[in-house]
Every structure is written in structure tokens, then in C-alpha cells.
Amino acid sequence: MAGLYIHIPYCHSKCAYCDFYSMPQADTMPRYIEALVAEALLRKDEVAQPFKTIYIGGGTPSLLGAGTLARLLDRLSGVFEFSAVDEVTVEVNPEDVTPVFLQTLKRAGVNRISMGVQSFNDGELRAVGRRHTGSQAFDAALAIKESFDNYSLDLIFGLPGQTLGSLGSTIERMLELEAPHLSAYLLSYELGTRLYAALMAGKFEEVSDELAYDMYIYVHDTLCRAGYRHYEISNYAKPGRESRHNSSYWDSVPYLGLGVSAHSFDGDTRRFNRANLKEYLSAIESGRAYCTTDPENDENKFNDYIITRLRTARGLDMTDLAGRPFGYLAPQVEKPLHELVSSGALIVGDSGNLVIPHTRWLTSDAVIRELIL
Ligand code: SF4
């Protein structure tokens, strides 16, 4: 089984912290929709397995409107076989959510919504350039809850000016909404963003490492007490409500990514569309796929495997690794593996796999780096 990802690169405006490839709403949108369908036709045989999940992400897909998204899904169903699909997710922003919008998506076969809330505190939202208020996000989440039984809300912690108390208020409101799935990310300052420039200019102070860690532990403990399972570094789900689409990335399931800057994996080779809308449109409109093959040797594949597995609660299954075509490389990390286990940076989980204890997930990059070839 495989996944289909569709990237929508447009946003109402640019959030201060965002370094994704996205741009303001533009007159290229109609051409872009045509290009997605044309790209689907060009690449329809690239992934052999039937699709099990569809994910429309961005950017801000909801900016296209529900009618356009429904028509896009309908046209893609004429290109691909969708009969095995059981999860169709659309990312939305609070300012686009209305009952009519949600009902139209539902009729089009969408059965999961993912919404960026980030915080319910208006000052924190303004500090990172989000367009919505906390109460708008809460009302939008209530509307989603009325229409969909499967949905996810995103939050960011470590926001400028955020305290443990204000984070606690946001989490309390999140829990009132009883979302089956929550994602929680530590704010990162990416070079080239407005937020990074403001930080460098001394306009505000970054939360300290200690506070960031306390926030992370607070989120983990509170959500786990509320019945969520922390199944991936940034993701929490009620039992059985893990994101199937995103889980397939961590499980090396093949996926086809359509649209500018989208990535694909056919089970062996990784490909990506470069992040250049003008070039993407011109290539597809001339009947050429725009993807570039990521030349991966066994070491790259080994590293990808280690990185994706150690980001999850399932962890690293050494027997499974040994059976992979690149498994012959495993002896090269035997020594650091032993050292990480001795120091407690890796532990043996319930399933017998090696896992990073949740208390160290926030700094998991340092653990993973030790195992990278
Ligand atoms: S809505 Fe999402 S993709 Fe768009 S600018 Fe904000 S963070 Fe970036």
C-alpha cells in the first residue's frame, strides 16, 4: 500500500517563523491545479502499489476553497485507483473553516482534517504572524469536531513571550476539544525568516533551553495523562488515531508527491520536485515531469532508516534492520549503539526494540547523530 501527497504552495500571508516553500495567493493558482492533474498523468505508474492514504498539505490547502479541493480530488480519482484509500486528510487554517466548507470536503471523501492552531493566546499568535485569533481557532476546531470524527490540531511551544502558565492554558483548551490527534512542535528559528531576523535584532528573547525542556515535558505528561500516546517526537494520538499517512513515511512505505517541492519514494529511490513554482509550471505544461532523483547509496538508506525509526515510539528493530539490503552496515554502529545503551540514551522498549526515552526526544538529534554513517 502507498500514500499520495499533494502540495499546495499558497498561503494567505507568510507566518514569521515559516521557511516552507509557500507564497501568497496568486493568479497562478488555476494553472497550478491543472499542473497537478497533468503531473499525476505523467507519473501515475511511478508507485506500483494502490494508494491507502491521501494527504493534501502545504502551504494552506484550505485557501483554495472546498469546491476546488473537491474537484481536484475528483479529477485525480480519474487518474489513480482510489478504491483502497481509507484516510484522506486536508490541512486547513482556522480563517478558512466554515460549516459549508467542511461539509463540501466531507462530501468529496475527505475524512480527516488537520488544523494549525499553534496557540490560543492572541499575543503569542501575533508574535509569530498568525492571522487568526485564539477564539477563531477554537470556534473552527468546534466546527471541525461537529463534522469530522477524525481530526488533528497543531500547537507550537517555545513561542516568544510564552510561559509555562500560558502554554498550560492553551493545552487545557486543546483538551476541551478532545481532538483524536495532536501535534506539538518546539518553535525553531530558521535562517531567512522574519522571526529569526527579529531575534537577531534583539526584539525579544528566545525561551531558554531549560524552559523549552520543561514545556516539552509538561506537554508530554499532560497529554499522556489525558489518554494520548506519544507515538512520534512531535505527535500524540488517542488509541488507533495515529496519522496513517505520516506513519507511512516513518515506516518506509512508498509515496508519490505531486506539486512543487513535493518528495516521493517508490520503495527504493527518492525523488523530489525542486522548490521553484515557475520552473515547475513550465516543465509540466511542456509535458515533462519536474522531479529530480536523489541519488542514494546504501549508507544514505541506512541513515534514513535509523533517523525515521528512532523518531518513533516503536524504535529500532535490529532484526528488521539486519534483513534490509543495507543491513550489512549495522556492525559499523555496534560500538556507538552499546555506548548509547550504557548511558541510557537508548533503552530497550516493551517490544524489544531500541528506543530513545521520551525524556530525551527533544534532543534526539544528538543521539541519532552518533549512529549516522
Ligand atoms: S500557514 Fe503554514 S505554510 Fe503558510 S506561512 Fe504559515 S506556517 Fe508557513
Residues whose N, C-alpha, C, O or C-beta is under 5 A from the ligand:
A	BS01	SF4	C11 S13 K14 C15 C18 F20 S22 G58 G59 T60
